[in-house]
């Protein structure tokens, strides 16, 4: 009998997943799995002593999926992952076509097949959706969990407004697939996935093309930066936004700006990024 590990964050989805944990487990048992339910302890590696499982199912947002991926890589394991969206941001789950209903998502996984998707690596950290730094990009880290669970996306907006006081230029030296250039950036977004916070910012990105889509907002005054982002969100192509489509990036700066991977604390500068084509096995039914 196949073995599955079901990891869930009891705080995700305002406690909805914990209330439905037994129903989710029943879906897998009915499809021939022996399943272990485990609440996520972010201080422990859930694969310790569970290296032989055939499937790891995780319920949570992008940050929870990120946690699972990095703990798996720490153990040098290559286990198929199933994702049940249950967080404030579920961009990666959306990219692989998962239902927002946890029971339906469990059925998609239990009856699905394995597909290969890309994942990103920055220094020694892995990510499924986005690596970023600059204005607003560390909002998720700075937003208290209690506010996330109570207010959802509104909590991010409130925290983002506070970040306006920290706006500063970030001098960058970049090498993208051998091309070198410098710029002063306000925001850098490096997508493996396709959306951020539900916004389709990466217009050409795919989780199966072996490349990152990078969006760099050059530093100008505050009003110009705001107008540039509004134009971009409305479908425009302002000159102050530089696009890159690259498999590898080397990024240096004279400052060690705080970075973010899937809503979690990211890597320190200098940054070495690689898009690992097809390196992540996902079990789903699209």
Secondary structure as UniProt FT lines:
FT   STRAND          2..8
FT   TURN            10..11
FT   HELIX           12..15
FT   HELIX           16..19
FT   HELIX           21..29
FT   TURN            30..32
FT   STRAND          33..39
FT   TURN            42..43
FT   TURN            46..49
FT   TURN            51..52
FT   STRAND          55..60
FT   HELIX           62..74
FT   TURN            75..76
FT   STRAND          80..85
FT   HELIX           91..95
FT   TURN            96..97
FT   HELIX           102..110
FT   STRAND          113..122
FT   TURN            123..124
FT   STRAND          125..127
FT   STRAND          130..134
FT   TURN            135..138
FT   HELIX           139..142
FT   HELIX           145..151
FT   HELIX           153..163
FT   HELIX           164..166
FT   STRAND          170..176
FT   TURN            177..178
FT   STRAND          179..191
FT   TURN            197..198
FT   TURN            203..204
FT   TURN            207..208
FT   STRAND          212..218
FT   HELIX           222..233
FT   TURN            234..235
FT   TURN            239..240
FT   STRAND          241..246
FT   STRAND          248..253
FT   STRAND          259..261
FT   TURN            262..263
FT   STRAND          264..265
FT   STRAND          271..284
//
